[in-house]
Amino acid sequence: MSDEGAAEKPQLRVVDSTPENQTASLLEEGKPAQSEMPFAVVAGEAVTELPQDLYIPPHALEVFLEAFEGPLDLLLYLIRRQNLDILDIPIADITQQYVEYIEVMTELQLDLAGEYLLMAAMLAEIKSRMLLPRVEEDEDEEDDPRAELVRRLLEYERFKKAADGISELPRMERDVHQASAEPMERRPVQQLPDLQLKEILVAFKDVLKRAEVLAHHHIRGEALSVRQRMTEVLERLDATEFIEFKSLFDPTEGRMGVTVTFLSLLELLKESLIELAQAEAYSPIHVRAAASSPANISELTSDFDAADDDPPEESQAQINTDKDSTDLP
């Protein structure tokens, strides 16, 4: 055997081989402790060495074995752990360490996959071929027995790094979770535009047109009172509900009735007893009673009725003259 295989073989010491209490420790003499690959994390610190008195329960190495995806993964770990050149593998040392892992798992009665045993046989074959004497003139023609193993290890390492890179990418349901939420129903609050006087005049003009179309010639002796019409309008209005501006006018009353109603609305608007609103330009105008409307609507007054209550002196004189003329014989 060559000098590579002359190194002293680490001893496997089984403290207690019973299934109930089985402790195993691998003692390597003359070799530094390897800490490249931690096998556990305790209190946030990586553990790379097992304490000498640590109790290993039965089948504990099954979890350790599952960390390797196959014999090539285990072999690559042994090479990288010692910072060895993968192109110049010390086949004797690697074979010895690989066989030690196999022996530990066999000693602990672990079921080994056939591929692990096949790799052990392949390493033994390569080691045997390298120990065979070579003829000097044939050394250049013969292939290195390790070439196929090196090729497989390099290929496996390349794919392993690619797989690790893909695994580090964000993955749905692992790193990224899809969130869904129902959109909230929003009802925009529409601000009503300010109502200008010209808008009221446009609405009044429209009412006048309708009154002219439906106007009839009636001779009535009754006088229309703005104050009375103000009372009638307030009786129809409510502070909680708008009604259409046009609905307050009766076209059958003619131009006089429409005008009196319009004047009563202006009086009520001046006294802040009604509110006018319009959703947008040129849209229908709506009216409602203001919250400050008087409880006794009979107290309403209007400047337009003052002339009716107190007729001018000229008109009164004309009435007296006509009366006197009727008394003449």
C-alpha positions in Angstrom: 0.0 0.0 0.0 1.3 3.5 -0.8 2.1 6.3 1.7 -1.4 7.8 1.2 -3.0 4.7 2.7 -0.5 4.4 5.5 -2.2 7.1 7.5 -3.6 5.8 10.7 -7.3 4.9 10.4 -9.7 6.8 12.7 -11.3 4.4 15.2 -15.0 4.0 15.7 -15.8 3.6 19.4 -19.3 2.3 20.3 -20.0 3.1 24.0 -23.2 1.2 24.2 -24.6 -0.8 21.3 -28.1 -1.4 22.7 -31.0 0.3 20.9 -32.1 2.0 24.1 -28.8 3.7 24.9 -26.4 3.9 22.0 -23.6 6.4 21.9 -21.0 6.7 19.2 -18.1 9.0 18.7 -15.6 9.2 15.9 -12.1 10.0 17.1 -9.7 11.3 14.5 -6.1 11.4 15.7 -3.6 13.7 14.2 -6.2 15.7 12.1 -7.5 19.2 12.8 -11.2 19.6 13.6 -13.3 20.5 10.5 -15.8 23.4 10.9 -16.7 24.3 7.4 -20.2 22.8 7.5 -22.2 23.4 10.7 -24.7 20.6 11.4 -26.8 22.4 14.1 -27.6 25.8 15.4 -28.0 26.2 19.2 -29.0 29.6 20.7 -28.1 31.3 17.4 -24.6 29.8 17.2 -23.4 27.2 14.7 -22.2 23.9 16.1 -19.4 22.3 14.1 -18.1 19.8 16.6 -19.8 17.2 18.8 -18.8 17.1 22.5 -16.9 14.0 23.5 -19.5 13.0 26.1 -22.5 13.8 23.9 -25.2 11.1 23.9 -26.4 10.2 20.3 -29.8 8.6 20.4 -30.6 5.7 18.1 -31.1 6.6 14.5 -29.8 10.1 15.1 -27.6 9.9 12.0 -30.6 9.3 9.8 -31.3 13.0 9.8 -27.6 13.7 9.1 -27.7 11.3 6.2 -30.8 13.0 4.7 -28.8 16.3 4.5 -26.9 14.7 1.5 -28.8 14.2 -1.7 -26.6 11.2 -2.7 -23.1 9.8 -2.7 -21.7 12.5 -4.9 -23.1 15.1 -2.5 -21.4 13.4 0.4 -18.1 13.0 -1.5 -18.1 16.6 -2.5 -18.7 17.6 1.1 -15.7 15.6 2.2 -13.5 17.2 -0.4 -14.6 20.8 0.3 -14.4 20.3 4.0 -10.7 19.9 3.7 -10.2 22.5 1.0 -8.8 19.9 -1.4 -8.3 20.5 -5.1 -11.1 18.7 -6.8 -8.8 18.2 -9.9 -6.2 16.5 -7.7 -8.1 14.4 -5.3 -6.1 12.4 -2.7 -8.1 9.3 -3.4 -6.7 7.3 -0.5 -7.8 9.8 2.2 -11.1 10.5 0.6 -11.8 6.8 0.2 -10.9 6.2 3.8 -13.2 9.0 5.1 -16.0 7.8 2.9 -15.8 4.3 4.1 -15.8 5.5 7.7 -19.1 7.2 7.1 -20.4 4.0 5.6 -19.1 2.0 8.6 -20.7 4.4 11.1 -24.1 4.2 9.4 -23.8 0.4 9.2 -22.8 0.2 12.9 -25.9 2.2 13.8 -28.1 -0.2 11.7 -29.1 2.4 9.2 -30.4 1.3 5.9 -28.0 2.4 3.1 -29.1 3.1 -0.4 -27.4 1.0 -3.0 -25.8 4.1 -4.6 -23.8 4.8 -1.5 -22.3 1.3 -1.6 -21.7 1.6 -5.4 -19.7 4.8 -4.8 -17.7 3.1 -2.1 -16.9 0.3 -4.6 -15.9 2.9 -7.3 -13.6 4.6 -4.9 -12.0 1.3 -3.9 -11.5 0.5 -7.6 -9.9 3.9 -8.3 -7.6 3.5 -5.3 -6.6 0.1 -6.5 -5.8 1.3 -10.0 -3.7 4.1 -8.7 -1.7 1.6 -6.6 -0.8 -0.5 -9.6 2.7 0.0 -11.0 2.9 1.8 -14.3 5.3 1.4 -17.2 7.1 4.8 -17.7 6.5 4.9 -21.5 2.8 4.2 -21.0 2.2 6.8 -18.4 1.3 9.5 -20.9 -1.1 7.2 -22.9 -3.0 6.0 -19.9 -5.9 8.0 -18.5 -6.0 9.2 -14.9 -8.4 6.8 -13.0 -9.8 9.8 -11.2 -10.8 11.6 -14.4 -14.4 10.2 -14.6 -15.0 10.8 -10.9 -13.7 14.4 -11.2 -15.9 15.0 -14.2 -19.0 13.8 -12.3 -18.1 15.8 -9.3 -17.6 19.0 -11.3 -20.8 18.5 -13.2 -22.7 17.8 -9.9 -21.2 20.9 -8.2 -22.2 23.1 -11.2 -25.8 21.8 -11.1 -25.9 22.0 -7.3 -24.9 25.7 -7.4 -27.5 26.4 -10.1 -30.2 24.6 -8.0 -29.2 26.6 -4.9 -29.4 29.8 -6.9 -32.9 29.0 -8.1 -33.9 28.0 -4.6 -32.9 31.4 -3.3 -35.2 33.1 -5.7 -38.5 34.3 -4.1 -41.1 31.5 -4.3 -44.8 31.8 -4.2 -46.4 30.4 -1.0 -42.9 30.2 0.6 -41.4 33.7 0.5 -44.2 35.6 -1.2 -47.9 35.2 -0.3 -50.6 36.5 -2.5 -53.0 38.9 -0.7 -56.4 39.7 -1.9 -58.9 42.3 -0.7 -62.3 43.4 -1.8 -62.4 47.0 -3.0 -64.2 49.3 -0.7 -67.3 50.9 -2.1 -66.8 54.6 -2.1 -69.6 57.0 -2.6 -68.2 60.4 -3.6 -69.8 63.4 -1.9 -70.9 65.7 -4.7 -70.6 69.4 -3.9 -73.5 71.4 -5.1 -72.5 74.5 -7.1 -73.5 77.9 -5.9 -76.8 79.0 -7.3 -76.7 82.3 -9.1 -79.6 84.7 -9.7 -79.4 84.2 -13.4 -80.2 80.6 -12.9 -83.4 81.5 -11.1 -84.3 83.9 -13.8 -83.8 81.2 -16.5 -86.1 78.9 -14.6 -88.6 81.7 -14.2 -88.5 82.4 -17.9 -89.2 78.7 -18.6 -92.2 78.8 -16.3 -93.5 81.9 -18.1 -93.3 80.2 -21.4 -95.4 77.3 -20.1 -97.8 79.8 -18.6 -98.3 81.6 -21.9 -98.9 78.3 -23.7 -101.6 77.2 -21.2 -103.0 80.6 -20.5 -106.8 81.2 -20.9 -108.7 84.4 -20.8 -110.5 84.5 -17.5 -112.1 87.5 -15.9 -111.7 87.2 -12.2 -112.3 89.8 -9.6 -110.2 88.3 -6.9 -106.9 89.9 -6.0 -103.7 87.8 -5.5 -101.8 88.4 -2.3 -98.0 87.8 -2.2 -98.2 87.3 1.6 -100.9 84.7 1.2 -98.9 83.0 -1.5 -95.8 82.9 0.8 -98.0 81.1 3.4 -99.2 78.7 0.8 -95.7 77.9 -0.4 -94.4 77.3 3.1 -97.2 75.0 3.8 -96.2 72.9 0.8 -92.5 72.8 1.7 -90.7 70.6 4.2 -87.3 71.1 5.7 -86.3 67.5 5.1 -87.2 67.0 1.5 -86.6 69.0 -1.7 -89.4 69.6 -4.3 -89.0 70.8 -7.8 -89.1 74.6 -8.3 -91.5 74.3 -11.2 -94.1 72.3 -9.2 -94.8 75.4 -7.1 -96.3 77.2 -10.1 -99.8 76.7 -11.5 -99.8 77.6 -15.2 -103.6 77.9 -15.1 -103.4 81.0 -13.0 -101.8 82.9 -16.0 -99.0 85.4 -15.9 -100.4 87.1 -12.8 -100.5 84.0 -10.7 -97.1 82.8 -11.9 -95.6 86.3 -11.1 -97.2 86.4 -7.6 -95.8 82.9 -6.8 -92.3 84.0 -8.1 -92.4 87.1 -6.0 -93.4 85.1 -2.9 -90.4 82.8 -3.5 -88.1 85.8 -3.7 -89.5 87.2 -0.5 -89.0 83.9 1.3 -85.5 83.6 -0.1 -84.7 87.1 1.1 -85.9 86.2 4.6 -83.9 82.9 4.5 -87.0 80.9 5.0 -86.4 78.6 2.0 -83.3 77.0 0.4 -82.7 76.6 -3.3 -80.3 73.9 -4.7 -79.2 72.8 -8.2 -77.1 69.7 -8.9 -75.3 71.2 -11.9 -75.6 74.0 -14.4 -78.9 74.1 -16.3 -80.3 71.3 -14.2 -83.7 71.5 -12.5 -83.8 73.7 -9.4 -85.2 72.3 -6.1 -86.7 74.0 -3.1 -87.2 73.1 0.5 -88.0 75.0 3.7 -85.2 76.2 5.8 -84.7 75.0 9.3 -85.3 78.5 10.6 -88.8 78.8 9.2 -91.2 80.5 11.7 -93.7 78.3 13.6 -96.5 80.8 12.9 -96.5 81.4 9.2 -99.5 83.8 9.5 -97.1 86.5 10.7 -95.4 86.7 7.3 -95.2 90.2 5.7 -94.4 91.4 2.2 -93.6 94.8 0.8 -95.6 93.9 -2.3 -98.9 93.7 -0.3 -98.5 97.1 1.3 -99.9 98.8 -1.8 -102.9 96.5 -1.7 -103.7 97.2 2.0 -103.3 101.0 1.7 -104.3 102.2 -1.8 -102.8 105.5 -2.9 -104.7 108.8 -2.3 -105.3 109.3 -6.0 -107.1 106.0 -6.4 -109.2 106.8 -3.2 -110.2 110.2 -4.6 -111.3 108.6 -7.8 -113.5 106.2 -5.9 -115.1 109.0 -3.9 -115.7 111.0 -7.0 -117.5 108.1 -8.6 -119.6 107.6 -5.5 -120.6 111.2 -5.4 -121.6 111.2 -9.0 -124.0 108.4 -8.4 -125.8 110.4 -5.8 -126.7 113.2 -8.3 -130.3 113.4 -9.4 
